[in-house]
């Protein structure tokens, strides 16, 4: 059979599988990414073929593979071509889903074959193997584990393909000498009982998608675009709370919205994960903060509009209410995270309450176009962990040219931070550990950037949790950087950082 004719849609393959069963032939299904077809795959597929009469192989489409930078190396079209070229593979199909469940449900295999590394379900980071077993058995089939020679595709790709820069390979090698993915994942899992409080501004990020048309006819310096649609995202403290909620059992979020009914409250509640408990207060004369960005199809940003008024946002009554809630409750939490965007919610009384009561206080004071020059970390007399970018650090010290680590160390000392991270965009990040008089540098861990909005929030959330949970500073830097690397691959806050995706990414990086 011509290899090209072996590649069919899932619907077509379902009909073929039905025909095979009607003819009394046993159908075997294998599923995977098969990004780099190697001898281990060949032996696995051959052994699976021996369990039945027809071997079907389903592969995960590109958009659903999230195993690390530059993955998949080969497109699903090329991966399908490679598998179809094998004489013992009868048909190949591409699955537009993160799991094999659509293939199992459509094809109803007599045998579903997996490698021996899946035989211990507790070792499967996704937990999908149990769901797949149930789906196979529900259709009268059985799961079979091959026991052939194995190779790590991730290790081969990391070693022989230029997925990483030389600096990143060196960083991962050195980090891997003292940390393993298994240790890091186990340490993170042990933090799930921690009680976490997030205090900060709720922000609605609105993206207006457009198609550029060019300059206007009468005013040549004005860009004209066609409006194509819009999308809302739960940003700011909402995003930080959601990131944390994937890793701990309970998160409490204290934030303020505009007055009902036009304050996006139903949308906000619908976007929070089930284990996030919102403590909502309301501004009296300003709306819920909305940041509307006009972007093109590649998420290049043309223009940004803010909907809020920081001059009238916080009344004395609201400030007193928030400050008192913090004083009454913050000490009950193992970690208090404050993403302070300087948009009018958090002022001196709340800052004092946070600094007086929080057992472990993590703070970011973000510079944006609405607060530039007026919002710095030194507003906080105390913080255990501070996460800033380079501009935010230098502005706090009014120092443009001194060595960055020197400036960061000075600011960390001013606020009494035990650890301080400085994120550097495409240059990675650094972490100062004043408890151990050490500093660490992490390389950037993503080779693909879709949108940088929200990456700092992801870093803050995961690094804060690690440090408050007693993990070493270099591990917190690595895991925070990994979270940021995942975040830049999605549009704004369309997805949160999930444990499964983070664990898979960490495992790939440290192969």
Secondary structure, DSSP 8 states (H G I E B T S, - for coil): --GGGGB--HHHHHHHHHHHHHTT--EEEEEE--SS--HHHHHHHHHHHTTSSEEEEEEE-GGG--SSTT--SS-HHHHHHHHHTSTT--EEEEE-SSSSHHHHHHH--SEEEEEGGGSSGGG-SS-HHHHHHHHHHHTT-EEEEE------HHHHHHHHS--S-HHHHHHHHHHHTT--HHHHHHHHHTTTT-EEEEES-EEEEEEEEEEEEEE-SS-TTSEEEEEEEEEEEEEEHHHHHHHHHTTSSEEEEEEEE-SSSSS-HHHHHHHS-TTEEEEEEE-SSS--EEEEEEE-TT--EEEEEEE--TTTS--HHHHHHHHHHHHHHGGG-SEEEEEE--SSS--HHHHHHHHHH-SSEEEEE---TTTTTT--GGG-S--SEEEEEHHHHHHHHT-SSS-HHHHHHHHHHHHT-SEEEEE-GGG-EEEEETTTTEEEEE----S--S--TTHHHHHHHHHHHHHHTT--HHHHHHHHHHHHHHHTTSSTTSS---HHHHHHHHHHHT-
